[in-house]
Amino acid sequence: MTARRASVPHVIPYQGSKRRLADDILRYVPNHVERLIEPFCGSAAVSLAVAARFPEVDLLLNDSHP
């Protein structure tokens, strides 16, 4: 994956949000990812960052709160 800078609006103010860490987390994602699984999505900060930069990646979100 090659990161494209995008401004991702966040509609859910979430105390445990990974929004500020999303760029750092994405550095550990391998280059050719077909699916990203976010097991503790909360406000889905990482998935939103991935969707904005890499729209071809399939996202699977999970959380204990439906």
Buried (B, 14 or more C-beta within 10 A) or exposed (E): BEBEEEEEEEEEEEEEBBBEEBEEBBEEBEEEBEEBEBEEBBBBBBBBBBBBBBEEBEBEBEEEEE
